[in-house]
């Protein structure tokens, strides 16, 4: 794991950036609590109309995420370099991504924002997260799926959520981090041990993905969503922390988005798991290219999953 270096600055400049980061962080948190309050009031709409309740929360999510994207673009001047397949408008999709840092959520928001699907975003999230004021409470109102990491209980919860999405025809942009946790050096070493045990490729930039949630999503939503979007996120200057983003130390993010029509995916569990492993090996090769050459390869250049 490599962390983004702090840019050398004068004391006055560092003080100004530190103060700005505190002010922006406080503003975003207070605004999110205010939106939580509006979301709570929206429960009154739910009594009258479930679609109206959902529409109100979609617009609140769109409003907040639009502010985040605007801050990244206009205030922090973060350049997102897109390597992106053509994504049909208003297409429902399962979105999978590698997970290195809390900053990863920003390019995912930017992708959904440019596709006009922010209000339809849903996440697989750890159970404990829903008790966190602000982001956790907000995800409850957006029908995110909270997991306890006990598969039998989680599977029932996932299936209930999918039944709701299908029966109520809820627009769906389902985000999954198949690695299940953020990338760290220790977790990488543990993942490499797991990879050796299961005779999988040894990776240095991604972890071994857990296939259960993805497999259940593909099989359970195969008639509801039209595609899987495979998102690879990379940081040319090193993996940053969220605080480094707030300080203005993140200058560039590279994002590769590959679209796979649902009918092109395997139909059986073991084959779906292999497909996911292949995609994460492809991510490993992309991130190796980033580290060696300072950028992602062109989207038109395919990566063979058996490359050593």
N, C-alpha and C positions, 0 to 999 in steps of 0.2 A: 504494500500500500504506500502511496506517496501523496503527501499533502501539498496543496498549493502554497507557494512561498508568499510571505507578506511582502508587499512592495515597499521599498525603502522610501520614506517620506520625512519631511521636516517635522519637528515637534508640533508646530502650529497646525500643519496640515493633518497630522494624525489626530490631534485634539478635535479639530473640526469634524473629521470623518467619524470619530468615536461618538461625538455629540449627536451628529446626524443619525447614526445607526440607532442610538437610544431613542431619539424622537420618533423615527420611522417605526421602530419595533413597538413602542408604546401606542402609537397611532393605529397600527394594524391590529394589535391585540384588543384595544378598546373598541375599534370598529367591529371586530369580530364578535365581541360580547354584545354589542348593540344589535347586530344581525341575529345573534342567538335569541335575544329578546323578541325581535320581530318574528322569528321562526316559532317561538312559543305562542305568540299571539295568533299566528296562522292556524293554530289548532281550532280556532273558532270557525275558520273557513272549512275545516275538515268536516265539521258537523253539517254544514250546508252542502258541500260538494267536494268529493275526493279529488277530482281533476283540478279544481280551483286551488285546493291546498297544495297540490304538487306543483302547479304552475307558479304560485307565489314563491315557493322555495327554489324552484329553478331560476327565477329572476333574481332572487337574493344571492344565490351562488354565482350567477353570471356577473352581477354587479361587483361582488368582492374580488372574484378572480380577475376581472377586467382591471381593477385597480392594481393588483399584483403584477399583471403583465405590463401595465403602463409604467409602473415604478421600475421594473427591470429594464424596459426599453428607453425611457426618457430620463430617468434620474440616475440609474446605475449604469446605463449604457452597456448592458450585457448583449453581446452579439451572439445570436443563435444561428449557427450554420446548419441549414436543413438539407438532408439527403433523403428525399421523400418520394415514395410512390404517389400516384394520383389516388386520392381518397374521395370516393363518391359522396356527394352532399347527403346529409341526414341518414347516413348508413349506420345501423346499429353494429357494434363491434366489441370483441374482447381485446383488450390492450395489455400486452405483456411487456415488461421492461426489466433491465438489470437495475440493481439498487446498490449505490455506493455511498450515498450521503442524503441528508434531508433536503439538500438542494435539488435532488432529482425531481421533486414534485413541481418545481417551477417550469421546466421544459414540458412536462406533461400537461400542466395548465395551459401553457402557450399553445401546445398542439391542439388541445380541445377548444381553446379560444378561437384559433384560426379556422377550425372546423365548425364553429358555432355549436359546440356540444358540451360546454362547461356545465350547464344545468342538468345534464343527463349523466354526469360522471358518478360512478359508484365504485367503491373500493372494498377489497378484502382487507380487514383491519384487525389487529389484535384486540381482544375483548377489553383489556384495561384502558385502551385509548378512548373509549366512549365516555369515560368519567372525567376526561380532561376538558375544562371549560374552554370554549372557543372552537378549535378545530374538531374535537371529539363530539361535542354536542351538535355541531353543524352537520357532521356526517350522519348522525342519527336521522335527521330530517330528510336526508337525501337517499334514504333506503340503502345505506352501505351495509355490508355483511360483516358482523363482528365474530371473530373466531376465538375459541378457547384452547386451540392446539391439542384437542382430544378428538381424533378423527371421527369416531362414531357419532358424537354429539354434534360436531361441526357439519358432518354430512347431512344430518337431518335439518339443521338450520339453513344450510345452503339450498337444499331442495325446496324448503318452504319459501325461501326468498325467490327462487326461480319460478315456482308456481305462481307467486304473486305477480312477478314481472310479466309472465305469459298471459295470465287470466285478465289482468288489468291493462294489458298492452302498453306497458310503461317503456318509454324511450330508454335505450340502454347503451352506455359506454362504460363497460366494466373493466376496471383496472386491476391487474394482478402483478405483484412482485413475486415470481415463482421461487426466488432464492429464500424468501421468507424472513429475511433479515438484511441489514446493511453489510456491505463488504468490509472486513477488517483483516489484518494480517493473520491473527489467530484463527479466525473463521476460515480463511483461505487454506491454512495448513490442515485444519480439520476436514475441510471439503476435499482436499487432495488425498487424504487418507481414505475417505469414503470412495473417491473415484478409483483409487487403486483396488479397493475391495471389490467393486462392481465392474472393474475393467473398463472404466470410462476414461476419456482423454484427461490429462492433467492440465488444469487451467491455473493461470496466475492473476487473472483480472475479473473472473466471475466465480461464483460458487456453484456447486451442484444443485440444480433446481429440484424443488419438490413438485411432483407431477399431480398429486391428488386433486388440488383445487382446480388446476387448469383442466385436467382430464374430466372432472365432474362438470365444469363449465361448458366444455366443448360438447359433451354428450347430452347435457341437460338443456342447452340453448341452441342446438344445431338447427332447429327450425325457427328460431327467434332472431338470431343475429346473422349477418351476412358475411362477416369476415373476421379474421384475427389480424391485428396490427402488431407487428414485432418491432419494438422500439429499443434502440441501443443508444445509451447516453454516455458521452465521453467529455472529459475536461482536458484540453490541451496543456493547461498550465498546472495540472495536478488536481487531485480530488479535494475540493474545498469543504469547509464547514459552513453551516448556515450563518454563523457570525461573520465569517470572512465575506460571504455574499453581502451582508448588511454593511460591512465596512467598505465595500466597493472593490474588493480584491478579485472578484470573478469577472473576467473580461470576455471570455468566449466559452460557449458550450456547443458541442457538435451533437446533432441528433439524426440518427438514421431510422427511417420508418419504412418497413416493408409490409405490404398488404398481401394476405393469403386468403382467397375466397374460402368460405367454410366448406364447400363441397370438395376442396382440394385436400383437406386434412384427413388423416386416417380415421377409421370408424370404430376401431377397437382400442381398449385401454392400453395394452402394452405398446402398440404401435404409436399411440398418441404420446406416451412417455418418451419413446425413442425420438419422435419428431421434436419434442421440446428439448431433449438433450442435444440434438443436432443444432437447433437454433442457438443454444447457449454456447456451443463450440464455435459457431459462426461469430457470435458476439466476442468471444475470446480472441479470434483472429482479427476482428475489426479493431479491438482495443490494443492489441499488439501493434497493429499498423499505426495507430494513433501515437503510441509511445515511441515508436521507431522513427516516424516520419512527421509527427506534429499535426496530423490531421487524419480524418477518415478517408478511406478509398472512395472513389466515385461509385454511386449506387449501381451503375450499369456493369460494374466489375463484380462478377459472382465469386463467392468464396466456396471452395469445395470443403465439405465437412470432414473429409479424411486427410486434410493437409496436416503435416506434422510441424 
